[in-house]
Amino acid sequence: SVGRLSAATHGLAFMTKAPNMASTAFSDDGFGGVRPPRPAYSPRDLMRNALVFSASFAILEGCISATIIISHEVVEHHLASSVSAVLYLFFALGTLVAPALVRRAGVKRSLVASMLMYA
């Protein structure tokens, strides 16, 4: 449904125009605080945001994968394998701190910060 999609992709709205606010009531955020109302996005805005996010992530992931493949050809195999292991270790550790980062900084800021750290 559009409501669930809107809630799931709320953080991607920074790539489009400012939406209308659906409600003026504040609600409990589940962590003891109060969060502002969520904006209402049209299905077209959600689709555009999803496509921009998907394309951006695909390009970024392609660059990382290409770098890993090239590193195995350029440097010693043992060194390239070690570097790949450290990279994926940090990816795994990042998943442990991600929920706290999102709660503290918000969806939009943590998404941008994560993509910058990933690059």
C-alpha positions as CSV (number, residue, x, y, z in Angstrom):
1,S,0.0,0.0,0.0
2,V,1.1,3.6,-0.5
3,G,1.0,4.3,3.3
4,R,3.5,1.5,4.0
5,L,5.7,2.5,1.0
6,S,5.6,6.1,2.2
7,A,6.8,5.1,5.7
8,A,9.5,2.8,4.3
9,T,11.0,5.3,1.9
10,H,10.6,8.4,4.1
11,G,14.3,9.1,4.1
12,L,14.6,9.3,0.3
13,A,12.5,12.4,0.0
14,F,15.5,14.8,0.0
15,M,15.9,14.0,-3.7
16,T,12.6,15.5,-4.7
17,K,10.4,18.6,-4.1
18,A,9.0,19.3,-0.6
19,P,5.8,17.3,0.0
20,N,2.6,18.3,1.7
21,M,2.2,17.3,5.3
22,A,-0.4,14.7,5.8
23,S,-1.2,15.3,9.4
24,T,-0.5,18.0,12.0
25,A,-0.7,15.5,15.0
26,F,2.5,14.3,16.6
27,S,3.0,10.7,17.5
28,D,5.1,8.6,19.8
29,D,8.3,7.3,18.1
30,G,8.5,4.2,20.2
31,F,11.7,5.3,22.0
32,G,10.1,7.6,24.6
33,G,10.1,10.7,22.3
34,V,7.8,12.4,20.0
35,R,8.3,12.7,16.3
36,P,6.8,15.2,13.8
37,P,4.1,14.0,11.3
38,R,5.3,12.3,8.2
39,P,4.9,14.1,4.9
40,A,2.6,12.5,2.3
41,Y,4.3,11.6,-0.9
42,S,2.7,10.7,-4.2
43,P,3.3,7.3,-5.7
44,R,5.2,9.0,-8.5
45,D,7.6,10.8,-6.0
46,L,8.2,7.4,-4.3
47,M,9.0,5.7,-7.5
48,R,11.4,8.4,-8.6
49,N,13.1,8.3,-5.2
50,A,13.4,4.5,-5.4
51,L,14.9,4.6,-8.9
52,V,17.4,7.3,-8.0
53,F,18.4,5.5,-4.8
54,S,18.7,2.2,-6.7
55,A,20.8,3.6,-9.5
56,S,23.1,5.5,-7.1
57,F,23.7,2.4,-5.0
58,A,24.2,0.2,-8.1
59,I,26.9,2.6,-9.4
60,L,28.6,2.8,-6.1
61,E,28.6,-0.9,-5.6
62,G,29.9,-1.4,-9.1
63,C,32.8,0.9,-8.3
64,I,33.7,-1.1,-5.2
65,S,33.4,-4.5,-6.9
66,A,35.6,-3.3,-9.8
67,T,38.2,-2.0,-7.4
68,I,38.3,-5.4,-5.6
69,I,38.6,-7.3,-8.8
70,I,41.4,-5.1,-10.1
71,S,43.2,-5.2,-6.8
72,H,43.5,-9.0,-7.1
73,E,45.2,-8.6,-10.5
74,V,47.5,-5.7,-9.5
75,V,48.9,-6.6,-6.1
76,E,49.8,-9.9,-4.4
77,H,46.8,-12.3,-4.1
78,H,47.3,-12.6,-0.3
79,L,47.3,-8.8,0.2
80,A,44.3,-8.3,-2.0
81,S,42.4,-11.0,-0.1
82,S,43.3,-9.5,3.3
83,V,42.1,-6.0,2.1
84,S,38.8,-7.5,0.9
85,A,38.4,-9.3,4.3
86,V,38.9,-6.1,6.2
87,L,36.5,-4.2,3.9
88,Y,33.7,-6.8,4.5
89,L,34.5,-6.9,8.2
90,F,33.8,-3.2,8.4
91,F,30.6,-3.6,6.4
92,A,29.5,-6.2,9.0
93,L,30.4,-4.0,11.9
94,G,28.6,-1.1,10.3
95,T,25.4,-3.1,10.4
96,L,25.7,-3.3,14.2
97,V,25.9,0.4,14.7
98,A,23.4,1.4,12.0
99,P,20.2,1.3,14.1
100,A,21.7,3.5,16.7
101,L,23.0,6.0,14.1
102,V,19.5,6.2,12.5
103,R,17.8,6.8,15.8
104,R,20.3,9.5,16.7
105,A,20.8,11.3,13.4
106,G,17.6,10.5,11.6
107,V,17.0,8.6,8.4
108,K,18.1,11.2,5.9
109,R,21.3,12.3,7.6
110,S,22.4,8.7,8.4
111,L,21.7,7.6,4.8
112,V,23.8,10.4,3.4
113,A,26.6,9.9,6.0
114,S,26.6,6.1,5.3
115,M,26.9,6.6,1.6
116,L,29.8,9.1,2.1
117,M,31.6,6.7,4.4
118,Y,31.0,3.9,1.9
119,A,32.5,5.9,-1.0
